[in-house]
Amino acid sequence: MAIYVDVSSAVHGKAGLKRYAESLVWALRPLLGRRLRLFQNSLGRRGPFPGWEDWPTVGVPWGYKPWRTVVGLGQLLRWPLDRLVPEAELFHATEHLLPPFAHIPTVLTVHDLIFERFPQYHLPLNYHYLRLTMPLYCRRATAIIAISEATKADLIAYYGLEAAKITVIPEAAAEHFIPPRPEQIEAARRRYGLPPRYILAVGTVEPRKNLNRLVDACGPLLDEGLLDALVLVGSKGWLTEDFDRHLAASPWRQKVLLAGFVAEEDLPAIYGGALVLAQPSLYEGFGLPVLEAMACGCPVCASNVSSLPEVGGDAALYFDPLDVLQMTATLRRVLAEASLREELRRRGVARAAQFSWRRTAEETLALYRRLLGE
């Protein structure tokens, strides 16, 4: 018998979803052994990811969009796909895509319902697909994992789900996110052309990341000589035209460094070299960069909305993401007070240590066992 976990998002490299699926299966592997099996779309054309080449993996050869269409239609028309997962005891969908099964219990991880809260920040086709299918996926799933209490609250508010159906199991920073050595920080600075003093923001460039206001909030701090640059790490996402125009017109354009995609192994040194991580998002399902920065000894200032206070606890400072002046004042305080930065570093490392993928895997396995009556 087998427990299947969908790792398609890891194979396709879909930002935060990749980290979730990849980190989860690595942590489940010693707990489940060969009872753990992997599922992916585009099988034979992509992946598997390194370290899983000889592991039992099944799936479909289709790309992401055709598979997404099949899954949506299959749920709407009740076409079961049990034959795709032989000997399955349970199927865990790690992204917002739940195949229809007739005789297999399912777990669906819901990362956020941002498309419900901010429909204007999604591409139209993606928005309409999610509006049509997500309520159905949530109703059809045997159990749901929400990665934060904020996401659980949204599931109850938007879809009227019973609280008992939803288990909150948080994410964690990967094990390699630890305070870097000075020579590692210096090597990363040379590799990416980073200045000595910078504010860092990490994440895909998209409207809800609120980067327009972050640029404006950092401007006075650059003028005051409190830092050398704002560094934005992350690939370009969707609907970036407004940000591109805003940045091009900014008087501080030359002091905003777009680092783009950064290799995973370099991120701890980039976090560790920053004066502060700014997480100004309008909404986050979890906000993993907050924990990653804390684990690396980087002070954190974040929005006071959604899951971010839940994740950061008393180890971060918070601001209203719509208030540029408050954002500036909060960042200025951290930049100007070395003792405060040191206190936030200390608290942050301790806070991040409360989360681990081992704990996430153990709580996930406990849910599997509960569903299977073990």
C-alpha positions as CSV (number, residue, x, y, z in Angstrom):
1,M,0.0,0.0,0.0
2,A,1.1,3.6,-0.7
3,I,0.7,7.2,0.4
4,Y,1.1,9.5,-2.6
5,V,2.3,13.1,-2.3
6,D,2.0,15.4,-5.4
7,V,5.4,17.0,-6.0
8,S,4.6,18.6,-9.3
9,S,5.1,22.1,-8.0
10,A,8.6,21.1,-6.8
11,V,9.5,19.7,-10.2
12,H,8.1,22.8,-12.0
13,G,9.9,25.1,-9.5
14,K,6.9,27.2,-8.5
15,A,8.4,29.4,-5.9
16,G,6.9,28.9,-2.4
17,L,4.9,25.9,-3.5
18,K,8.1,24.2,-4.6
19,R,9.6,24.7,-1.2
20,Y,6.6,23.3,0.5
21,A,6.3,20.1,-1.6
22,E,10.0,19.5,-1.7
23,S,10.7,20.1,2.0
24,L,7.6,18.0,3.0
25,V,8.6,14.9,1.1
26,W,12.2,15.0,2.3
27,A,11.0,15.2,5.9
28,L,8.4,12.4,5.3
29,R,10.9,10.1,3.6
30,P,12.5,8.7,6.9
31,L,9.1,8.5,8.5
32,L,7.3,6.6,5.7
33,G,10.1,4.8,3.8
34,R,9.0,3.2,0.6
35,R,5.3,3.6,1.6
36,L,5.8,7.1,0.4
37,R,5.3,7.5,-3.3
38,L,5.5,10.6,-5.5
39,F,3.1,11.9,-8.1
40,Q,3.8,14.5,-10.8
41,N,2.5,15.8,-14.0
42,S,4.8,16.2,-17.0
43,L,6.3,12.8,-15.9
44,G,9.1,11.9,-18.3
45,R,9.5,15.4,-19.5
46,R,10.5,17.0,-16.2
47,G,12.2,15.9,-13.1
48,P,12.3,14.1,-10.8
49,F,14.2,16.5,-8.6
50,P,17.7,15.5,-7.4
51,G,17.8,12.8,-4.9
52,W,14.6,11.1,-6.0
53,E,15.7,9.5,-9.3
54,D,15.1,5.9,-8.1
55,W,12.1,6.6,-5.9
56,P,8.7,5.2,-6.9
57,T,7.0,7.9,-8.9
58,V,3.8,7.8,-11.0
59,G,1.9,10.5,-12.9
60,V,0.9,11.8,-16.3
61,P,3.0,13.0,-19.2
62,W,0.9,16.1,-19.8
63,G,2.1,19.6,-19.0
64,Y,0.7,21.7,-16.2
65,K,-2.2,23.4,-18.1
66,P,-3.6,20.3,-19.7
67,W,-3.4,18.4,-16.4
68,R,-5.1,21.3,-14.6
69,T,-7.9,21.2,-17.2
70,V,-8.4,17.4,-16.8
71,V,-8.5,17.7,-13.0
72,G,-11.0,20.5,-13.1
73,L,-13.3,18.7,-15.6
74,G,-12.8,15.5,-13.7
75,Q,-14.1,17.0,-10.5
76,L,-17.0,18.8,-12.2
77,L,-18.1,15.6,-14.1
78,R,-17.0,13.1,-11.4
79,W,-14.6,11.2,-13.5
80,P,-12.5,9.3,-11.0
81,L,-8.7,8.9,-11.7
82,D,-8.0,6.1,-9.2
83,R,-6.1,4.1,-11.8
84,L,-3.3,6.7,-11.9
85,V,-2.2,5.9,-8.4
86,P,-2.0,2.1,-8.0
87,E,-2.2,0.6,-4.5
88,A,-3.0,4.1,-3.1
89,E,-4.2,4.4,0.5
90,L,-4.2,8.2,0.5
91,F,-3.4,11.1,-1.9
92,H,-2.0,14.4,-0.7
93,A,-2.4,17.4,-3.0
94,T,0.2,19.9,-2.1
95,E,-1.0,22.7,-4.3
96,H,-4.5,24.0,-5.2
97,L,-5.2,21.1,-7.5
98,L,-7.1,18.0,-6.3
99,P,-7.6,15.1,-8.7
100,P,-11.0,13.3,-8.4
101,F,-10.9,9.9,-6.8
102,A,-13.7,7.5,-6.0
103,H,-12.2,5.3,-3.3
104,I,-9.1,7.1,-2.0
105,P,-9.1,9.5,0.9
106,T,-7.5,12.8,0.1
107,V,-5.6,15.6,1.9
108,L,-5.5,19.1,0.3
109,T,-3.0,21.7,1.4
110,V,-4.5,25.2,1.0
111,H,-1.8,27.9,1.1
112,D,-4.0,30.9,0.8
113,L,-7.2,32.3,-0.7
114,I,-5.6,35.5,-1.9
115,F,-7.5,35.3,-5.2
116,E,-10.7,35.7,-3.2
117,R,-9.4,38.6,-1.2
118,F,-7.6,40.4,-4.1
119,P,-9.0,39.2,-7.4
120,Q,-7.6,42.3,-9.1
121,Y,-4.1,40.9,-8.5
122,H,-4.6,37.7,-10.4
123,L,-4.6,37.0,-14.1
124,P,-8.2,36.6,-15.3
125,L,-8.0,33.0,-16.5
126,N,-6.3,31.9,-13.3
127,Y,-8.8,33.8,-11.2
128,H,-11.8,32.3,-12.9
129,Y,-10.4,28.8,-12.7
130,L,-9.7,29.1,-9.0
131,R,-13.1,30.6,-8.3
132,L,-14.8,27.7,-10.1
133,T,-12.7,24.9,-8.7
134,M,-11.3,25.7,-5.3
135,P,-14.7,25.5,-3.4
136,L,-15.2,22.2,-5.1
137,Y,-11.7,20.9,-4.2
138,C,-12.2,22.0,-0.6
139,R,-15.6,20.3,-0.3
140,R,-14.4,17.0,-2.0
141,A,-11.2,16.7,0.0
142,T,-11.4,14.4,3.0
143,A,-9.3,16.7,5.1
144,I,-7.6,20.1,4.6
145,I,-4.2,21.3,5.8
146,A,-4.0,25.1,6.2
147,I,-0.5,26.5,6.6
148,S,-1.6,29.2,9.0
149,E,-4.5,30.2,11.2
150,A,-5.2,33.1,8.8
151,T,-5.7,30.7,5.9
152,K,-8.0,28.5,8.1
153,A,-10.1,31.5,9.0
154,D,-10.4,32.4,5.3
155,L,-11.5,28.8,4.4
156,I,-14.3,29.1,7.0
157,A,-15.3,32.6,6.0
158,Y,-15.3,32.1,2.2
159,Y,-16.4,28.5,1.9
160,G,-18.3,27.8,5.1
161,L,-16.1,24.8,5.9
162,E,-16.4,23.1,9.3
163,A,-13.4,24.0,11.5
164,A,-12.9,20.3,12.3
165,K,-12.1,19.5,8.7
166,I,-9.1,21.9,8.7
167,T,-5.8,21.2,10.4
168,V,-3.3,24.0,10.7
169,I,0.3,22.7,10.1
170,P,2.8,25.5,9.6
171,E,5.8,25.6,7.3
172,A,9.4,26.1,8.4
173,A,12.7,27.4,7.1
174,A,14.9,24.7,5.6
175,E,17.8,23.4,7.6
176,H,20.4,25.3,5.6
177,F,19.0,28.6,6.7
178,I,21.4,29.4,9.6
179,P,23.4,32.5,10.5
180,P,26.1,32.6,7.8
181,R,29.8,33.2,8.4
182,P,31.3,36.6,7.5
183,E,33.3,35.1,4.5
184,Q,30.0,33.7,3.1
185,I,28.3,37.1,3.4
186,E,31.3,38.7,1.6
187,A,31.3,36.1,-1.1
188,A,27.5,36.7,-1.8
189,R,28.1,40.4,-1.8
190,R,30.7,40.1,-4.5
191,R,28.7,37.5,-6.5
192,Y,25.5,39.7,-6.6
193,G,27.0,43.1,-6.4
194,L,25.4,44.0,-3.1
195,P,26.4,47.1,-1.1
196,P,27.5,47.0,2.5
197,R,24.2,48.3,3.9
198,Y,20.9,47.2,2.4
199,I,17.3,46.5,3.2
200,L,16.2,43.2,1.7
201,A,12.8,42.0,0.3
202,V,12.4,38.4,-0.9
203,G,9.6,37.0,-3.1
204,T,8.1,36.9,-6.5
205,V,7.4,40.4,-8.0
206,E,3.7,40.7,-8.1
207,P,1.1,43.4,-7.0
208,R,0.3,42.0,-3.5
209,K,3.9,42.2,-2.5
210,N,3.3,45.9,-2.2
211,L,6.8,46.9,-3.6
212,N,5.7,50.3,-4.8
213,R,5.1,51.4,-1.2
214,L,8.3,49.8,-0.1
215,V,10.3,51.7,-2.6
216,D,8.7,54.9,-1.4
217,A,9.2,54.1,2.2
218,C,12.9,53.4,1.7
219,G,13.5,56.6,-0.2
220,P,13.8,58.9,2.8
221,L,16.1,56.4,4.5
222,L,18.4,56.4,1.5
223,D,18.4,60.2,1.5
224,E,19.3,60.2,5.2
225,G,22.3,58.0,4.6
226,L,21.0,55.1,6.8
227,L,21.4,52.6,4.0
228,D,23.0,52.2,0.6
229,A,20.3,50.3,-1.3
230,L,17.0,48.4,-1.4
231,V,17.6,44.9,-2.7
232,L,14.7,42.9,-4.2
233,V,15.3,39.2,-4.6
234,G,12.8,37.1,-6.6
235,S,11.7,36.4,-10.1
236,K,9.2,38.5,-12.0
237,G,5.7,37.2,-11.6
238,W,2.6,38.6,-13.1
239,L,0.9,42.1,-13.5
240,T,4.3,43.8,-12.9
241,E,3.7,46.7,-15.3
242,D,2.6,49.1,-12.6
243,F,5.6,48.3,-10.5
244,D,7.9,48.7,-13.5
245,R,6.5,52.2,-14.2
246,H,6.6,53.2,-10.5
247,L,10.2,52.1,-10.2
248,A,11.3,53.8,-13.5
249,A,9.8,57.1,-12.3
250,S,11.2,56.9,-8.7
251,P,14.0,59.3,-7.8
252,W,15.6,56.4,-6.0
253,R,15.7,54.1,-9.0
254,Q,19.5,53.8,-9.1
255,K,19.5,52.6,-5.5
256,V,17.0,49.8,-6.0
257,L,18.8,46.6,-7.0
258,L,16.7,43.9,-8.8
259,A,18.7,40.8,-8.0
260,G,16.2,38.5,-9.7
261,F,16.3,34.8,-9.0
262,V,19.0,33.8,-6.5
263,A,20.4,30.3,-6.0
264,E,19.0,28.6,-3.0
265,E,22.4,28.0,-1.5
266,D,23.2,31.8,-1.6
267,L,20.1,33.0,0.2
268,P,21.3,32.5,3.8
269,A,24.3,34.8,3.1
270,I,22.1,37.4,1.5
271,Y,19.7,37.3,4.4
272,G,22.6,37.4,6.8
273,G,24.2,40.4,5.1
274,A,21.0,42.5,5.2
275,L,20.4,45.2,7.8
276,V,16.8,44.2,7.9
277,L,14.3,42.1,5.9
278,A,11.2,44.1,4.9
279,Q,8.0,42.0,4.3
280,P,5.5,44.6,3.2
281,S,2.9,42.3,1.6
282,L,-0.7,43.1,1.6
283,Y,-1.5,39.5,2.3
284,E,0.4,36.2,2.9
285,G,-0.8,32.7,3.4
286,F,2.3,32.1,5.5
287,G,5.3,34.4,4.7
288,L,8.2,32.0,4.6
289,P,10.9,34.7,4.1
290,V,10.1,35.9,7.6
291,L,11.2,32.6,9.1
292,E,14.2,32.2,6.7
293,A,15.5,35.7,7.6
294,M,15.1,35.1,11.3
295,A,16.9,31.7,11.1
296,C,19.8,33.5,9.4
297,G,20.0,36.2,12.1
298,C,18.4,39.0,10.0
299,P,16.1,41.4,11.8
300,V,12.5,41.5,10.4
301,C,10.0,44.3,9.8
302,A,6.7,43.1,8.4
303,S,3.1,44.0,7.6
304,N,0.6,43.7,10.5
305,V,-1.9,41.7,8.4
306,S,-2.8,38.1,7.6
307,S,-0.4,35.4,8.8
308,L,2.7,37.6,9.3
309,P,2.2,38.5,13.0
310,E,1.3,34.8,13.6
311,V,4.6,33.7,12.0
312,G,6.9,36.4,13.4
313,G,5.4,36.6,16.9
314,D,7.3,39.0,19.2
315,A,10.5,38.6,17.2
316,A,9.6,41.2,14.5
317,L,8.4,44.8,14.3
318,Y,5.2,45.5,12.4
319,F,3.6,48.3,10.3
320,D,0.4,49.0,8.4
321,P,1.3,48.0,4.8
322,L,-0.9,50.8,3.4
323,D,0.9,53.5,5.5
324,V,4.2,54.5,3.8
325,L,5.1,56.9,6.6
326,Q,4.6,54.2,9.3
327,M,6.6,51.8,7.2
328,T,9.5,54.3,6.9
329,A,9.4,55.0,10.7
330,T,9.5,51.3,11.6
331,L,12.4,50.6,9.3
332,R,14.2,53.8,10.4
333,R,14.0,52.7,14.0
334,V,15.7,49.4,13.2
335,L,18.4,51.0,11.0
336,A,19.2,53.6,13.6
337,E,19.3,51.4,16.7
338,A,22.1,48.8,16.8
339,S,20.9,47.4,20.1
340,L,17.4,46.9,18.7
341,R,18.8,45.0,15.7
342,E,20.8,42.7,18.0
343,E,17.7,42.1,20.1
344,L,15.6,41.2,17.0
345,R,18.4,38.9,15.8
346,R,18.4,37.1,19.1
347,R,14.6,36.8,19.2
348,G,14.4,35.8,15.6
349,V,16.8,32.9,15.8
350,A,14.8,31.5,18.8
351,R,11.5,32.1,17.0
352,A,12.6,30.3,13.8
353,A,13.8,27.3,15.9
354,Q,10.2,26.7,17.0
355,F,9.4,25.7,13.5
356,S,10.9,22.7,11.7
357,W,10.1,20.5,8.7
358,R,10.4,17.5,11.0
359,R,7.6,18.8,13.1
360,T,5.6,19.6,9.9
361,A,6.1,16.1,8.6
362,E,5.2,14.5,11.9
363,E,2.0,16.5,12.2
364,T,1.1,15.7,8.6
365,L,1.7,12.0,9.1
366,A,-0.5,12.1,12.2
367,L,-3.3,13.5,10.0
368,Y,-2.7,10.7,7.4
369,R,-2.9,8.1,10.2
370,R,-6.1,9.6,11.6
371,L,-7.8,9.4,8.2
372,L,-6.6,5.8,7.7
373,G,-7.7,4.8,11.1
374,E,-4.3,3.8,12.3
